[in-house]
Amino acid sequence: MLDIGSGTGRPVSHTLVEAGCEVTGIDGSSTMVELARQQVPGARFELQDVRSLQAADETFHGDDLLPSGQ
């Protein structure tokens, strides 16, 4: 699952990891990415602007995309 605008990783990424999903979170704030990495170690978090999203070696399908807060 791709958590766009993941912030601190809670509650979305955390909940998805707990449900057994493989999660990648992206956020434009280095502070939020560091907090997310600490709070949700079972997910991967990257510093990235969603407007220039690069998923180099991964493919996400429409059902894998989950904007935070939705």
LINKA-V896024 format. One record per pair of residues at least 4 apart in sequence whose C-alpha atoms are under 6 Angstrom apart, sorted by the first residue. I is the first residue (numbers start at 1). J is the second residue. If there is no record, write none. Layout:
BEGIN
((I;J) (I;J))
END
This chain:
BEGIN
((1;23) (1;64) (2;23) (2;24) (2;25) (2;64) (2;65) (2;66) (3;25) (3;66) (3;67) (4;26) (4;67) (5;26) (5;27) (5;68) (6;25) (6;26) (6;27) (7;32) (8;32) (8;35) (8;36) (9;13) (9;36) (10;14) (11;15) (14;40) (16;21) (17;21) (23;43) (24;43) (24;44) (24;45) (25;45) (26;45) (26;46) (26;47) (26;48) (27;47) (27;48) (28;47) (28;48) (28;49) (33;45) (36;40) (37;41) (60;64))
END
